[in-house]
Amino acid sequence: MAKYGQLSKDKVEEALKEEKRGQLKSGRSGKTVKSRQQAIAIGLSEARKAGGKVPPKKGASGKSGAKKKSPVKRKAAPARKRAASRKKAAPRKKAPKTSR
């Protein structure tokens, strides 16, 4: 069974020809498409809109969007104990003020 239908093949072919001529523009920005990959993606997108047989996009699980995973609960890290051998630093002596 074929993944892609005839309509999708025609749309991709048409998009690639436009890309070669430098006439294919991207959707929102309207910039000229410069790579074959972009041209193929645009052709498949047009085929989807026209109702052609095209597999769903990668990562697209459904129309409602991807479901977010619930955050994994982690155990709190145990508090670190200070070493008993460590001594507290002695307070510094202030230097005597000199009068001028």
Sequence and secondary structure as in RCSB ss.txt:
>XXXX:A:sequence
MAKYGQLSKDKVEEALKEEKRGQLKSGRSGKTVKSRQQAIAIGLSEARKAGGKVPPKKGASGKSGAKKKSPVKRK
AAPARKRAASRKKAAPRKKAPKTSR
>XXXX:A:secstr
  SS HHHHHHHHHHHHHHHHT  B TTT  B  SHHHHHHHHHHHHHHHT      TT   TT           
        TT               
